[in-house]
């Protein structure tokens, strides 16, 4: 049975915070391989010290605070990030609110008040490029220099490379925007996924023999419009299918919508929450001159999706339970 995953927030009483924990510190958007190296270092440090290991992260993402009017394609919203973190073996996460006060906190105050005073950390793991504090003055080297005086251990992880470049959330966003799903999956360590509630659509799929479960994604989602092989989670259950994400140019060219056709499934999914993992990119979104060529193409898409999924039977992110 997986250990309970504790979420500590600014409102959590000091008495409820496990003193002496090791923290893996970062924004963790996507919880990719670079992040996982930091988490692995924290877990190892925690085992060596006999102490719990936690993630320390910030919400909303600092980019959202500093550039509120700039669209931000997040790989994982807060809950998705916590579910991924809960699947790594960490004992919990500290979620700090990133607001004007946090942005104005000096690096030294953050270390002494937040890390040492409130959390009482015994160790910190960070990535080579992580910065914190007002003006991003806080750095891994500052933590290393302060560690002996504070009596804590600090581990700085180097970058993890893919195709001779560092793995990063930005690189993954670019890969998803270009339909390079294999690259994104490799850098994440698992397929990228979204979570959403099934809503009513135009129900055209029923007439085509392809009834779909429709999910409205975040307006800033930068995923390339096209057809994908997907594996869907409904609680512990795993379902397979083919999905279209885009504007439906054959019909209405409307707002982007994720439409999922589940193989060998019958049932009502309206109002249910699904996790949809994107396992393979099949093709770009196209406009068809009629229903017959569209249906032939959908038949071909389905066959290709089944083959992709059969070749990756275990492809799904490892998600933990978050209260």
LUMPAFI-425838 format. One record per residue: residue number from 0; x, y, z of N, C-alpha, C, CB in turn. Coordinates in steps of 0.2 Angstrom, whole numbers, always signed. Glycine has a CB too. Example, Ala and Ser with C-alpha at 12.3 -4.5 7.8 and 13.67 -1.06 7.14 Angstrom:
<nodes>
num  npx  npy  npz  capx  capy  capz  cpx  cpy  cpz  cbpx  cbpy  cbpz
0  +66  -28  +39  +62  -22  +39  +66  -16  +39  +57  -22  +45
1  +64  -11  +35  +68  -5  +36  +64  +0  +39  +70  -3  +29
</nodes>
This chain:
<nodes>
num  npx  npy  npz  capx  capy  capz  cpx  cpy  cpz  cbpx  cbpy  cbpz
0  +4  -6  +0  +0  +0  +0  +4  +6  +0  -5  +0  +6
1  +3  +11  -4  +7  +17  -5  +6  +21  +1  +5  +21  -11
2  +12  +25  +3  +12  +29  +9  +7  +35  +8  +19  +31  +12
3  +4  +37  +14  +0  +43  +13  +4  +49  +11  -3  +45  +20
4  +2  +53  +6  +5  +59  +3  +2  +65  +7  +4  +59  -4
5  +6  +69  +10  +4  +75  +14  +5  +81  +10  +7  +75  +21
6  +0  +85  +10  +1  +92  +7  +1  +97  +12  -4  +93  +1
7  +7  +101  +12  +8  +106  +17  +7  +113  +14  +15  +106  +21
8  +3  +117  +16  +2  +124  +13  +3  +129  +18  -6  +125  +11
9  +3  +136  +16  +4  +141  +20  +0  +141  +26  +4  +148  +16
10  -6  +139  +25  -11  +139  +31  -10  +133  +36  -18  +139  +28
11  -6  +128  +34  -5  +122  +38  -1  +125  +45  +0  +117  +35
12  -4  +123  +51  -1  +124  +57  +6  +122  +58  -5  +122  +63
13  +11  +125  +61  +17  +123  +62  +18  +116  +65  +21  +128  +66
14  +13  +115  +70  +13  +108  +73  +11  +102  +69  +7  +109  +79
15  +9  +104  +63  +7  +98  +58  +12  +97  +53  +0  +100  +54
16  +18  +101  +53  +23  +100  +49  +29  +95  +51  +27  +107  +47
17  +31  +90  +48  +36  +86  +50  +43  +89  +50  +36  +79  +46
18  +45  +91  +56  +52  +94  +56  +57  +90  +54  +53  +97  +64
19  +62  +93  +51  +68  +89  +49  +68  +85  +43  +70  +84  +55
20  +63  +87  +39  +62  +83  +32  +68  +86  +27  +55  +84  +29
21  +69  +81  +22  +73  +83  +17  +68  +86  +11  +77  +77  +14
22  +70  +91  +8  +66  +94  +3  +69  +94  -4  +63  +101  +4
23  +65  +92  -9  +67  +93  -16  +64  +99  -19  +65  +87  -21
24  +67  +104  -21  +65  +111  -22  +64  +112  -29  +69  +116  -18
25  +59  +115  -32  +58  +117  -39  +51  +118  -40  +61  +111  -43
26  +50  +121  -46  +43  +122  -49  +40  +116  -51  +43  +127  -55
27  +44  +111  -54  +41  +104  -56  +36  +104  -61  +39  +101  -50
28  +35  +109  -66  +30  +108  -71  +32  +103  -75  +30  +115  -75
29  +27  +98  -75  +28  +92  -79  +31  +86  -75  +32  +93  -85
30  +35  +87  -70  +39  +82  -66  +43  +78  -71  +34  +78  -62
31  +47  +81  -75  +51  +78  -80  +57  +74  -77  +53  +82  -86
32  +61  +72  -82  +67  +68  -80  +72  +72  -76  +71  +65  -86
33  +73  +78  -77  +77  +83  -73  +75  +83  -66  +78  +89  -77
34  +68  +85  -66  +65  +85  -59  +66  +79  -55  +57  +87  -60
35  +65  +73  -59  +65  +66  -56  +72  +65  -53  +63  +61  -60
36  +77  +68  -56  +84  +67  -53  +85  +71  -47  +89  +70  -58
37  +82  +76  -46  +82  +80  -40  +78  +76  -35  +79  +87  -41
38  +72  +74  -37  +68  +70  -32  +72  +64  -29  +61  +68  -35
39  +75  +60  -34  +79  +54  -32  +84  +56  -27  +82  +51  -38
40  +87  +62  -28  +93  +64  -24  +90  +65  -17  +96  +70  -26
41  +84  +68  -16  +81  +70  -10  +79  +63  -7  +75  +74  -11
42  +76  +59  -10  +74  +52  -8  +80  +48  -5  +70  +48  -13
43  +85  +49  -8  +92  +45  -6  +94  +49  +0  +97  +45  -11
44  +94  +55  +0  +96  +59  +6  +92  +57  +12  +96  +67  +5
45  +85  +57  +11  +81  +56  +16  +82  +49  +19  +74  +56  +14
46  +83  +44  +15  +84  +37  +17  +91  +37  +21  +85  +32  +11
47  +96  +40  +19  +102  +40  +23  +102  +43  +30  +108  +44  +19
48  +97  +48  +30  +96  +52  +36  +91  +49  +41  +95  +59  +35
49  +87  +44  +38  +81  +42  +41  +76  +47  +42  +83  +39  +48
50  +75  +51  +37  +70  +57  +37  +65  +56  +31  +73  +63  +38
51  +59  +59  +32  +55  +59  +26  +57  +64  +21  +48  +61  +28
52  +56  +63  +14  +58  +68  +9  +51  +71  +6  +62  +64  +3
53  +51  +77  +5  +46  +81  +2  +48  +85  -4  +43  +86  +8
54  +43  +86  -8  +44  +91  -13  +42  +98  -10  +40  +90  -20
55  +46  +103  -13  +44  +110  -11  +43  +114  -17  +49  +114  -6
56  +37  +116  -18  +35  +119  -25  +31  +126  -24  +31  +114  -29
57  +29  +129  -29  +26  +135  -29  +20  +136  -33  +31  +141  -31
58  +14  +139  -31  +8  +139  -34  +5  +146  -33  +3  +134  -33
59  +3  +150  -38  +4  +148  -45  +11  +148  -47  -1  +153  -49
60  +12  +146  -53  +19  +146  -56  +21  +153  -56  +19  +143  -63
61  +28  +154  -54  +30  +161  -54  +29  +165  -60  +37  +161  -52
62  +30  +161  -66  +29  +165  -72  +22  +168  -73  +29  +160  -78
63  +17  +165  -70  +10  +168  -70  +10  +174  -66  +5  +162  -67
64  +14  +174  -60  +14  +180  -56  +17  +186  -60  +17  +179  -49
65  +23  +185  -63  +27  +190  -66  +24  +192  -73  +34  +188  -66
66  +21  +188  -76  +18  +189  -83  +11  +187  -83  +22  +186  -88
67  +6  +190  -79  -1  +188  -79  -4  +189  -85  -4  +192  -74
68  -2  +193  -90  -6  +194  -96  -3  +190  -102  -6  +201  -98
69  +2  +186  -101  +5  +182  -106  +3  +174  -105  +13  +182  -105
70  +0  +172  -111  -3  +165  -110  +3  +160  -108  -5  +163  -117
71  +1  +156  -103  +6  +151  -101  +3  +144  -102  +7  +152  -93
72  +7  +140  -106  +5  +133  -107  +9  +129  -102  +7  +131  -114
73  +5  +127  -97  +8  +123  -91  +7  +116  -93  +4  +124  -85
74  +12  +112  -92  +12  +105  -93  +7  +101  -88  +19  +102  -93
75  +7  +104  -82  +3  +101  -77  +0  +106  -72  +7  +96  -72
76  -6  +106  -71  -9  +111  -66  -7  +108  -59  -17  +111  -67
77  -9  +112  -54  -7  +110  -48  -9  +103  -46  -10  +115  -42
78  -15  +101  -47  -17  +94  -45  -13  +89  -49  -24  +93  -46
79  -12  +90  -55  -9  +85  -59  -1  +84  -57  -9  +87  -67
80  +2  +90  -55  +9  +90  -53  +9  +86  -46  +11  +97  -52
81  +4  +87  -42  +4  +84  -35  +3  +76  -36  -1  +87  -30
82  -1  +74  -41  -2  +67  -42  +4  +64  -44  -8  +66  -47
83  +8  +67  -49  +14  +65  -51  +19  +64  -46  +17  +69  -57
84  +20  +70  -42  +24  +69  -36  +23  +64  -31  +24  +76  -32
85  +16  +63  -30  +14  +57  -25  +16  +51  -28  +7  +58  -24
86  +17  +50  -35  +19  +44  -38  +26  +42  -37  +16  +43  -45
87  +30  +47  -35  +37  +46  -35  +40  +43  -29  +41  +52  -36
88  +36  +42  -23  +38  +39  -17  +40  +45  -12  +45  +35  -18
89  +39  +51  -14  +39  +56  -9  +34  +56  -3  +39  +63  -12
90  +35  +58  +3  +31  +58  +8  +25  +63  +8  +34  +58  +15
91  +27  +68  +4  +22  +74  +3  +25  +80  -1  +20  +76  +10
92  +21  +85  -1  +24  +91  -4  +22  +97  +0  +20  +92  -11
93  +26  +102  +0  +25  +109  +3  +23  +113  -3  +32  +112  +7
94  +17  +116  -3  +15  +121  -8  +15  +128  -6  +8  +118  -11
95  +20  +132  -8  +20  +139  -6  +16  +143  -11  +27  +141  -5
96  +12  +148  -8  +9  +152  -12  +14  +158  -15  +3  +156  -9
97  +14  +158  -22  +18  +163  -25  +14  +169  -26  +22  +160  -31
98  +15  +174  -22  +12  +181  -22  +17  +186  -22  +6  +181  -17
99  +14  +192  -21  +18  +198  -20  +23  +198  -14  +14  +205  -19
100  +21  +195  -9  +25  +194  -3  +30  +189  -4  +21  +192  +3
101  +29  +184  -7  +34  +179  -9  +39  +181  -14  +31  +172  -11
102  +36  +185  -19  +41  +188  -24  +46  +193  -21  +37  +191  -29
103  +44  +196  -16  +48  +201  -12  +52  +199  -7  +44  +207  -10
104  +52  +192  -5  +56  +189  +0  +63  +188  -2  +53  +183  +3
105  +68  +191  +1  +75  +190  -1  +77  +182  +0  +80  +194  +4
106  +82  +180  -4  +84  +174  -3  +86  +171  +4  +90  +173  -8
107  +90  +176  +7  +92  +174  +14  +86  +173  +19  +96  +180  +17
108  +81  +178  +18  +75  +177  +22  +71  +171  +21  +70  +183  +21
109  +71  +169  +14  +68  +163  +12  +71  +157  +15  +68  +162  +4
110  +78  +157  +15  +82  +151  +18  +80  +151  +26  +89  +152  +17
111  +81  +157  +29  +81  +156  +36  +74  +156  +39  +85  +163  +39
112  +69  +160  +36  +62  +160  +39  +59  +154  +36  +59  +166  +37
113  +59  +152  +30  +54  +147  +27  +57  +140  +28  +53  +148  +20
114  +64  +139  +25  +67  +133  +25  +69  +130  +32  +73  +133  +20
115  +72  +135  +36  +75  +133  +42  +70  +134  +48  +81  +137  +44
116  +67  +140  +48  +63  +142  +54  +56  +138  +53  +61  +149  +53
117  +52  +138  +48  +46  +135  +48  +46  +128  +46  +41  +138  +42
118  +50  +126  +41  +50  +119  +40  +56  +115  +43  +52  +118  +32
119  +61  +118  +46  +66  +114  +49  +70  +109  +45  +63  +111  +56
120  +71  +111  +39  +74  +106  +34  +81  +103  +37  +74  +108  +27
121  +82  +97  +35  +89  +94  +37  +93  +93  +30  +88  +87  +40
122  +89  +94  +25  +93  +93  +18  +89  +96  +13  +95  +86  +17
123  +92  +98  +7  +89  +101  +1  +92  +98  -5  +90  +109  +1
124  +88  +96  -10  +91  +94  -16  +88  +99  -21  +89  +87  -18
125  +92  +102  -26  +89  +106  -31  +93  +105  -38  +91  +114  -29
126  +90  +107  -43  +93  +107  -49  +98  +112  -50  +88  +107  -55
127  +103  +111  -55  +108  +116  -56  +106  +123  -58  +112  +113  -62
128  +100  +124  -61  +97  +130  -63  +92  +133  -59  +95  +130  -70
129  +91  +131  -53  +85  +133  -49  +87  +140  -45  +83  +128  -44
130  +83  +145  -46  +84  +151  -42  +78  +153  -38  +86  +157  -47
131  +79  +157  -33  +74  +159  -29  +75  +165  -25  +73  +153  -23
132  +70  +168  -22  +71  +174  -18  +71  +180  -23  +78  +174  -15
133  +70  +186  -20  +69  +192  -24  +75  +193  -29  +69  +198  -19
134  +73  +195  -35  +78  +196  -40  +81  +189  -42  +83  +201  -38
135  +79  +184  -40  +82  +177  -42  +89  +177  -39  +81  +176  -49
136  +90  +180  -34  +97  +180  -31  +99  +173  -28  +98  +186  -26
137  +94  +170  -25  +96  +163  -22  +98  +158  -28  +90  +161  -19
138  +103  +154  -26  +105  +150  -31  +108  +143  -28  +111  +153  -35
139  +109  +138  -32  +112  +132  -29  +119  +134  -25  +113  +127  -34
140  +123  +138  -28  +129  +139  -25  +128  +143  -18  +133  +144  -30
141  +123  +147  -18  +122  +150  -11  +120  +145  -6  +116  +156  -12
142  +115  +140  -8  +113  +135  -3  +120  +131  -1  +108  +131  -6
143  +124  +129  -6  +130  +125  -4  +134  +129  +1  +134  +124  -11
144  +135  +136  -1  +139  +140  +4  +136  +141  +11  +140  +147  +1
145  +130  +141  +11  +126  +142  +18  +126  +135  +22  +120  +145  +17
146  +126  +130  +18  +125  +123  +21  +129  +122  +28  +126  +118  +16
147  +135  +123  +28  +139  +121  +34  +137  +125  +40  +146  +122  +32
148  +136  +131  +39  +134  +136  +44  +127  +134  +47  +134  +143  +42
149  +122  +132  +42  +115  +130  +44  +115  +123  +47  +111  +131  +38
150  +120  +119  +46  +120  +112  +48  +115  +107  +44  +118  +111  +55
151  +115  +109  +37  +111  +105  +33  +115  +102  +27  +105  +109  +30
152  +112  +97  +24  +115  +94  +18  +112  +97  +12  +115  +87  +18
153  +116  +99  +6  +113  +101  +0  +116  +97  -6  +115  +109  -1
154  +112  +95  -10  +114  +91  -16  +111  +95  -22  +111  +84  -16
155  +116  +97  -27  +114  +100  -33  +115  +95  -39  +119  +106  -34
156  +109  +94  -42  +109  +89  -48  +111  +93  -54  +103  +86  -48
157  +115  +90  -58  +117  +93  -65  +111  +92  -70  +123  +90  -68
158  +112  +95  -75  +106  +94  -80  +106  +87  -83  +107  +99  -86
159  +100  +85  -85  +99  +78  -88  +98  +80  -95  +93  +74  -85
160  +102  +76  -100  +101  +78  -107  +97  +73  -111  +108  +78  -109
161  +94  +76  -116  +91  +72  -121  +93  +75  -128  +83  +72  -120
162  +96  +71  -132  +98  +73  -139  +103  +79  -138  +92  +75  -143
163  +107  +78  -134  +113  +83  -133  +110  +90  -130  +117  +84  -139
164  +104  +90  -127  +102  +96  -124  +99  +95  -118  +97  +100  -129
165  +99  +100  -113  +96  +99  -106  +88  +97  -107  +97  +104  -102
166  +86  +93  -103  +78  +92  -103  +76  +97  -99  +77  +85  -99
167  +70  +100  -101  +67  +106  -98  +60  +106  -99  +70  +113  -100
168  +56  +109  -95  +49  +110  -96  +48  +114  -103  +45  +114  -91
169  +52  +119  -105  +51  +123  -111  +52  +118  -117  +56  +128  -111
170  +57  +114  -117  +58  +109  -122  +53  +104  -123  +65  +105  -121
171  +50  +102  -118  +44  +98  -118  +38  +101  -121  +42  +95  -111
172  +37  +108  -119  +31  +111  -122  +32  +112  -130  +31  +118  -119
173  +38  +113  -132  +40  +114  -139  +38  +107  -143  +47  +116  -140
174  +41  +102  -140  +39  +95  -143  +32  +94  -144  +43  +90  -139
175  +28  +95  -138  +21  +94  -139  +18  +99  -144  +18  +96  -132
176  +20  +105  -145  +17  +110  -150  +19  +107  -157  +20  +117  -148
177  +24  +104  -158  +26  +101  -164  +24  +94  -166  +34  +102  -165
178  +20  +91  -161  +18  +85  -162  +24  +79  -161  +15  +84  -169
179  +29  +81  -158  +35  +76  -157  +33  +73  -150  +42  +80  -157
180  +29  +68  -151  +26  +65  -144  +32  +61  -141  +20  +62  -146
181  +35  +57  -146  +40  +53  -143  +46  +56  -139  +44  +49  -149
182  +48  +62  -142  +52  +67  -138  +50  +69  -131  +54  +73  -142
183  +43  +71  -131  +40  +73  -125  +40  +68  -120  +33  +76  -127
184  +38  +62  -122  +37  +56  -118  +44  +54  -115  +34  +50  -122
185  +49  +54  -119  +56  +52  -117  +58  +57  -111  +61  +52  -123
186  +57  +64  -113  +59  +69  -108  +55  +69  -101  +59  +76  -111
187  +49  +67  -102  +45  +66  -96  +46  +60  -92  +37  +67  -98
188  +48  +55  -96  +48  +48  -93  +42  +44  -93  +51  +49  -85
189  +37  +47  -96  +30  +44  -96  +26  +48  -101  +27  +43  -89
190  +21  +46  -104  +17  +50  -108  +14  +56  -105  +11  +46  -111
191  +13  +62  -108  +10  +68  -106  +3  +66  -105  +11  +74  -110
192  +0  +69  -100  -8  +68  -99  -11  +74  -97  -8  +62  -93
193  -18  +74  -98  -22  +79  -96  -28  +76  -92  -25  +83  -102
194  -31  +80  -88  -37  +77  -84  -43  +82  -85  -35  +77  -76
195  -49  +79  -86  -55  +84  -87  -61  +80  -86  -54  +87  -94
196  -66  +84  -86  -73  +81  -85  -76  +81  -92  -78  +86  -81
197  -80  +75  -93  -83  +74  -100  -89  +78  -100  -85  +66  -100
198  -89  +82  -106  -95  +87  -107  -99  +84  -113  -92  +94  -108
199  -105  +87  -114  -109  +86  -120  -106  +90  -126  -116  +88  -118
200  -106  +87  -131  -104  +90  -137  -110  +90  -142  -98  +86  -140
201  -108  +90  -149  -113  +90  -154  -116  +84  -156  -110  +94  -160
202  -112  +78  -153  -114  +71  -154  -114  +69  -161  -122  +70  -151
203  -110  +72  -165  -109  +70  -172  -106  +63  -173  -105  +75  -176
204  -101  +62  -168  -98  +56  -168  -102  +50  -168  -93  +55  -162
205  -108  +50  -165  -113  +45  -165  -115  +43  -172  -119  +46  -160
206  -117  +48  -176  -119  +47  -182  -114  +44  -187  -122  +53  -186
207  -107  +45  -185  -102  +43  -189  -99  +36  -187  -96  +47  -189
208  -102  +33  -181  -100  +27  -179  -94  +28  -174  -98  +22  -184
209  -93  +34  -172  -87  +35  -167  -89  +40  -162  -81  +38  -171
210  -94  +37  -157  -96  +42  -152  -90  +44  -147  -101  +38  -147
211  -89  +50  -145  -83  +52  -142  -85  +55  -135  -80  +58  -146
212  -80  +55  -130  -80  +58  -124  -76  +64  -125  -77  +53  -118
213  -80  +70  -124  -77  +77  -125  -75  +80  -119  -82  +81  -129
214  -69  +83  -119  -66  +86  -114  -63  +93  -116  -60  +82  -110
215  -65  +98  -112  -62  +105  -114  -55  +106  -110  -67  +111  -112
216  -50  +107  -114  -44  +108  -111  -42  +115  -109  -38  +105  -115
217  -37  +117  -105  -36  +124  -104  -35  +128  -110  -29  +124  -99
218  -37  +134  -110  -37  +138  -116  -30  +139  -118  -40  +145  -115
219  -25  +139  -114  -18  +140  -116  -14  +133  -118  -14  +143  -110
220  -18  +128  -118  -15  +122  -120  -11  +122  -127  -20  +116  -120
221  -5  +121  -127  -1  +121  -133  +0  +115  -137  +5  +125  -132
222  -4  +110  -136  -3  +103  -139  -5  +104  -146  -8  +98  -136
223  -1  +101  -151  -2  +102  -158  -9  +99  -160  +3  +98  -162
224  -13  +102  -164  -19  +100  -166  -18  +94  -170  -24  +105  -170
225  -22  +88  -169  -21  +82  -173  -24  +76  -170  -14  +81  -174
226  -22  +70  -172  -25  +64  -170  -20  +60  -166  -28  +60  -176
227  -22  +57  -161  -17  +54  -156  -20  +47  -154  -16  +58  -150
228  -15  +42  -153  -17  +36  -149  -17  +38  -142  -12  +30  -151
229  -22  +36  -138  -22  +38  -131  -24  +32  -126  -27  +44  -130
230  -22  +32  -120  -24  +28  -115  -27  +32  -110  -17  +24  -112
231  -33  +30  -108  -37  +34  -103  -38  +30  -97  -44  +35  -106
232  -37  +34  -91  -38  +32  -85  -45  +34  -82  -33  +34  -80
233  -49  +29  -80  -55  +31  -76  -55  +28  -69  -62  +28  -80
234  -52  +32  -64  -50  +29  -58  -44  +24  -60  -56  +25  -55
235  -44  +18  -57  -39  +13  -58  -40  +9  -65  -39  +7  -53
236  -46  +10  -68  -47  +7  -75  -43  +10  -80  -54  +7  -76
237  -41  +6  -85  -37  +9  -91  -41  +7  -97  -30  +6  -91
238  -42  +12  -101  -46  +11  -108  -41  +14  -113  -53  +15  -107
239  -42  +11  -119  -38  +13  -125  -43  +16  -130  -34  +7  -128
240  -40  +21  -134  -43  +24  -139  -39  +28  -144  -49  +28  -136
241  -43  +32  -148  -40  +37  -152  -43  +44  -151  -41  +35  -160
242  -40  +49  -151  -42  +55  -150  -41  +61  -155  -40  +58  -143
243  -45  +66  -155  -44  +71  -159  -43  +77  -155  -49  +72  -165
244  -38  +81  -156  -38  +88  -152  -37  +93  -157  -32  +88  -147
245  -43  +98  -158  -42  +103  -162  -49  +106  -163  -40  +100  -169
246  -50  +109  -169  -56  +114  -171  -61  +111  -175  -53  +120  -174
247  -60  +104  -177  -65  +101  -181  -66  +105  -188  -71  +100  -177
248  -61  +106  -192  -62  +110  -198  -67  +107  -203  -55  +110  -202
249  -69  +101  -203  -74  +98  -207  -81  +100  -206  -73  +90  -207
250  -82  +102  -199  -88  +104  -197  -89  +111  -195  -90  +100  -191
251  -86  +114  -190  -87  +120  -187  -81  +125  -186  -91  +120  -181
252  -75  +122  -186  -69  +126  -185  -70  +130  -178  -67  +130  -191
253  -72  +127  -173  -74  +130  -167  -68  +130  -162  -80  +127  -164
254  -70  +131  -156  -65  +131  -150  -62  +125  -150  -68  +134  -144
255  -55  +124  -148  -52  +118  -148  -55  +113  -142  -44  +119  -146
256  -56  +107  -144  -59  +102  -140  -55  +95  -141  -67  +101  -142
257  -55  +92  -135  -52  +85  -135  -58  +80  -136  -48  +83  -129
258  -58  +76  -141  -63  +71  -142  -60  +64  -143  -67  +73  -149
259  -62  +60  -138  -59  +54  -137  -64  +48  -139  -57  +53  -130
260  -62  +44  -144  -66  +38  -145  -63  +32  -142  -67  +37  -153
261  -66  +29  -137  -64  +23  -134  -65  +16  -137  -66  +23  -126
262  -60  +12  -138  -61  +6  -141  -65  +1  -137  -55  +3  -143
263  -70  -2  -140  -73  -8  -136  -76  -6  -130  -69  -14  -135
264  -79  +0  -130  -82  +3  -124  -89  +5  -125  -78  +9  -121
265  -94  +4  -121  -101  +6  -121  -103  +9  -114  -106  +1  -123
266  -105  +14  -114  -107  +17  -107  -108  +25  -107  -103  +15  -102
267  -111  +28  -102  -112  +35  -102  -106  +38  -97  -119  +36  -99
268  -102  +42  -100  -96  +45  -96  -98  +52  -95  -90  +45  -101
269  -103  +55  -96  -105  +62  -95  -104  +64  -88  -112  +64  -97
270  -100  +69  -86  -99  +71  -79  -93  +68  -76  -105  +70  -76
271  -91  +62  -79  -85  +59  -76  -79  +62  -77  -85  +51  -78
272  -74  +61  -73  -67  +64  -74  -62  +59  -76  -64  +67  -67
273  -59  +60  -82  -54  +55  -85  -47  +58  -85  -57  +54  -92
274  -43  +54  -85  -36  +55  -87  -34  +53  -94  -31  +52  -81
275  -31  +57  -98  -30  +55  -105  -23  +56  -106  -34  +59  -110
276  -19  +50  -107  -12  +50  -108  -11  +50  -116  -8  +45  -105
277  -7  +54  -119  -6  +54  -126  +0  +50  -128  -4  +62  -129
278  -1  +44  -131  +4  +39  -132  +8  +40  -138  +1  +32  -131
279  +4  +42  -144  +7  +42  -150  +3  +47  -154  +7  +36  -154
280  +7  +51  -158  +4  +56  -163  +3  +52  -170  +9  +62  -164
281  -3  +53  -173  -4  +49  -179  -4  +54  -185  -11  +46  -178
282  -7  +59  -185  -7  +64  -190  -10  +71  -188  -11  +61  -196
283  -9  +76  -193  -12  +82  -191  -19  +82  -193  -8  +88  -196
284  -22  +88  -190  -30  +88  -191  -31  +90  -199  -32  +94  -187
285  -36  +87  -202  -37  +89  -209  -44  +90  -210  -35  +82  -213
286  -46  +94  -216  -53  +95  -218  -55  +91  -223  -53  +103  -220
287  -60  +87  -222  -63  +82  -227  -69  +85  -231  -64  +76  -224
288  -69  +83  -238  -74  +85  -242  -81  +82  -241  -72  +85  -249
289  -81  +77  -237  -88  +73  -235  -87  +69  -230  -90  +70  -242
290  -92  +65  -228  -92  +61  -222  -89  +54  -224  -99  +59  -220
291  -89  +52  -230  -86  +45  -232  -79  +45  -231  -89  +43  -239
292  -75  +50  -234  -68  +50  -233  -66  +51  -226  -65  +56  -238
293  -70  +55  -222  -69  +56  -215  -69  +50  -212  -73  +61  -212
294  -74  +46  -213  -75  +39  -209  -69  +34  -211  -82  +36  -211
295  -68  +34  -218  -62  +30  -220  -56  +32  -216  -61  +30  -227
296  -54  +38  -216  -48  +41  -212  -49  +39  -205  -48  +48  -213
297  -55  +39  -202  -55  +38  -195  -54  +30  -193  -62  +40  -192
298  -56  +26  -198  -55  +19  -198  -48  +18  -198  -59  +15  -204
299  -44  +21  -202  -37  +20  -203  -33  +23  -196  -34  +24  -209
300  -36  +29  -194  -33  +31  -188  -34  +26  -182  -36  +38  -186
301  -40  +23  -181  -41  +19  -176  -36  +13  -176  -48  +16  -176
302  -35  +10  -183  -31  +4  -183  -24  +6  -181  -31  +2  -191
303  -21  +12  -183  -15  +14  -182  -14  +15  -174  -13  +21  -185
304  -19  +18  -171  -19  +19  -164  -19  +13  -160  -25  +23  -161
305  -23  +8  -162  -22  +1  -159  -15  -2  -159  -27  -4  -162
306  -12  -1  -165  -5  -4  -166  +0  +0  -161  -3  -3  -173
307  -1  +7  -161  +4  +10  -156  +3  +8  -149  +2  +18  -157
308  -3  +8  -147  -5  +6  -140  -3  -1  -139  -12  +7  -139
309  -3  -6  -143  -1  -13  -142  +6  -13  -141  -3  -17  -148
310  +10  -9  -145  +17  -8  -144  +20  -5  -138  +20  -5  -150
311  +15  -2  -134  +17  +2  -128  +12  +0  -123  +17  +9  -129
312  +11  -6  -121  +5  -9  -116  +5  -5  -109  +6  -16  -116
313  +11  -3  -107  +11  +0  -100  +12  +7  -100  +17  -3  -97
314  +11  +10  -106  +13  +18  -106  +7  +22  -103  +13  +20  -114
315  +9  +24  -97  +4  +28  -93  +8  +31  -87  -2  +24  -91
316  +6  +37  -86  +10  +40  -80  +9  +37  -74  +9  +48  -80
317  +14  +37  -69  +13  +34  -62  +10  +40  -58  +19  +31  -60
318  +4  +39  -56  +0  +44  -52  -1  +42  -45  -6  +46  -56
319  +0  +46  -40  -2  +44  -33  -8  +47  -31  +4  +46  -29
320  -10  +46  -25  -17  +48  -23  -15  +55  -18  -20  +43  -19
321  -19  +60  -20  -18  +66  -16  -25  +68  -14  -16  +72  -21
322  -26  +69  -7  -32  +70  -4  -35  +77  -6  -31  +70  +4
</nodes>
